[in-house]
Amino acid sequence: MEKTPLHPIERKVLASLADGPNVFERLVSSSGLLPDQVRRSISWLSSKALVTTTEVTSVELKLVASPPELVFLQSLREGGGESSVARLRNALGEDRGFGAAMGRAISAKWVEVKEGMMGQIVLLKDQEAGKDLEGLVVLLKKGVGEAGVPEAQRGTLADLVKRGLVERKETKTVSVTITPEGAEALKSAEDQGFEKLTPEILSSVRATGLDVKLRPIDVSASAPAFHPGRRHPVKELIAEVREVYLSMGFSEITGDAVQPAFWNFDALFTPQDHPARDLQDTFYVKGVRDERLSRSGVVANVAAAHEAGWQTGSKGWRYRWNVEEARRLVLRTHNTAVTVQATRDSGGAETRVFSVARVYRNESLDYKHLAELHQMEGIVVGDGLNLRHLMGVLTKFYGRLGMSGVKLWPSYFPYTEPSMQVMVYYDKVGKWLEMGGSGVFRPEVTWPLGVRKPVIAWGCGLERLLMLRLGMEDIRELYDNDLGWLRERKEIAGTQDIL
């Protein structure tokens, strides 16, 4: 029979089991090892069939309070087996459960109630009444475990536990037993050699010329799992998207998560009574406004565009624009609040910028909607830009992300004309998924900002794209903080693989 090599901590555990089975806690104390070392060695020894493990369950019982019906019976016996209801109530008190105790005594037919000259009288019918319950209470006071309770009294015990009169504490322990193979391996372990070479051993070899035998190593044993740090898949895709944008000649911009409604809505020619501005869709910051906004400069131009079209030839939305509504602060609902400011900052010069950041929507959560998500926004400012240029940019962008067959459907947005919806078919749910919107900024958006050149713009969701990449059916799983999934998932395709 081939000898099984043993690690030193395996030998210590086996030696602690030589006199018979032992539970985990005792193995820790008798072996002198740490709990993790004992746990690990038991796992190794079990895989080699040198030990067997059995889970043992023990139940401790603790009497919290004596059953009130026993107090009731004791008081009745002290009265010679007969007592008035008034006396018993006074002896027990309502706070000690007189009503419940009497009800149980009557139900068990221990007593009967009769009318007397001074009121109701309780008579003890059976001198042995409650003896089984008293016996159980005696056992519980002695600290007997559940295994020591007679089978005939298990139902009574369950009732006491249910009533909160007895606490039941269940403890599970692991009992470890050495197998015959384990005993044989322990005997032969003394001959398996040294654990490691030391200067003293080498000196002895040189002095005596004797051969030194080292403990053999089981090279077929599985190595422990290793979980190095890694980025969240959302972070990985953001890095990839950035690389794609940069490779297409774009520059990255950033902006605050909290924006005045002016930049989130008004500058984008969204009327102040538009449904998208309602609390059902937008998170507003309570009690705070941007008092720096006043009806002058760009703000005045935007206000005039809303009211009558300003210099664009449009008739606007034909309502009285309110600067107080524009001053309200919101959690940005789209990153267009950032790119429209970049449009103003461009001054009409040719510009390519993008932003990948969180946006916030008061959404009903489901398999494709989140209240907090990431958007990939971009704009291009330049001479002669039109819808065909926008289609080319989006096709190239998604192509570099490894996607083909993207459909661009005609759509409507208050701040672009013409407008397109970016759609992708998702096989897992059998539906077309909306990736985001795109279009050419309307003159009512760009002219008040001082930009007369065409501006193409788009904003697309990042999580839905990642959902397609990972073959997920529910977008919410991305943020479940499931460490097992984060450790075992495959890397998403890197940009270097698809450019």
Stockholm file with secondary structure:
# STOCKHOLM 1.0

chainA/1-499         MEKTPLHPIERKVLASLADGPNVFERLVSSSGLLPDQVRRSISWLSSKALVTTTEVTSVELKLVASPPELVFLQSLREGGGESSVARLRNALGEDRGFGAAMGRAISAKWVEVKEGMMGQIVLLKDQEAGKDLEGLVVLLKKGVGEAGVPEAQRGTLADLVKRGLVERKETKTVSVTITPEGAEALKSAEDQGFEKLTPEILSSVRATGLDVKLRPIDVSASAPAFHPGRRHPVKELIAEVREVYLSMGFSEITGDAVQPAFWNFDALFTPQDHPARDLQDTFYVKGVRDERLSRSGVVANVAAAHEAGWQTGSKGWRYRWNVEEARRLVLRTHNTAVTVQATRDSGGAETRVFSVARVYRNESLDYKHLAELHQMEGIVVGDGLNLRHLMGVLTKFYGRLGMSGVKLWPSYFPYTEPSMQVMVYYDKVGKWLEMGGSGVFRPEVTWPLGVRKPVIAWGCGLERLLMLRLGMEDIRELYDNDLGWLRERKEIAGTQDIL
#=GR chainA/1-499 SS CCCCCCCHHHHHHHHHTTTSCEEHHHHHHHHTCCHHHHHHHHHHHHHTTSEEEEEEEEEEEEECSCCHHHHHHHHHHHTTTEEEHHHHHHHHCGGGTHHHHHHHHHHTTSEEEEEETTEEEEEECCTTTTHHHHHHHHHHHTTCCGGGSCGGGHHHHHHHHHTTSEEEEEEEEEEEEECHHHHHHHHHGGGSCBSSCCHHHHHHHHHHCCCCCBCCCCTTSCCCCCCCCCCCHHHHHHHHHHHHHHHTTCEECCCCSEEEHHHHTGGGTCCTTCGGGSTTTCCEEEEEECTTCCSSTHHHHHHHHHHHCTTTTCCCCCSCCCHHHHHEEEECSSTHHHHHHHHHHHTTSCEEEEEEEEEECCCCCBTTBCSEEEEEEEEEECTTCCHHHHHHHHHHHHHHTTCCCCEEEEEEETTEEEEEEEEEEETTTTEEEEEEEEEEECHHHHGGGTCCSCEEEEEEESHHHHHHHHTCSCGGGGGSCCHHHHHHSCCCCCHHHHC
#=GC SS_cons         CCCCCCCHHHHHHHHHTTTSCEEHHHHHHHHTCCHHHHHHHHHHHHHTTSEEEEEEEEEEEEECSCCHHHHHHHHHHHTTTEEEHHHHHHHHCGGGTHHHHHHHHHHTTSEEEEEETTEEEEEECCTTTTHHHHHHHHHHHTTCCGGGSCGGGHHHHHHHHHTTSEEEEEEEEEEEEECHHHHHHHHHGGGSCBSSCCHHHHHHHHHHCCCCCBCCCCTTSCCCCCCCCCCCHHHHHHHHHHHHHHHTTCEECCCCSEEEHHHHTGGGTCCTTCGGGSTTTCCEEEEEECTTCCSSTHHHHHHHHHHHCTTTTCCCCCSCCCHHHHHEEEECSSTHHHHHHHHHHHTTSCEEEEEEEEEECCCCCBTTBCSEEEEEEEEEECTTCCHHHHHHHHHHHHHHTTCCCCEEEEEEETTEEEEEEEEEEETTTTEEEEEEEEEEECHHHHGGGTCCSCEEEEEEESHHHHHHHHTCSCGGGGGSCCHHHHHHSCCCCCHHHHC
//
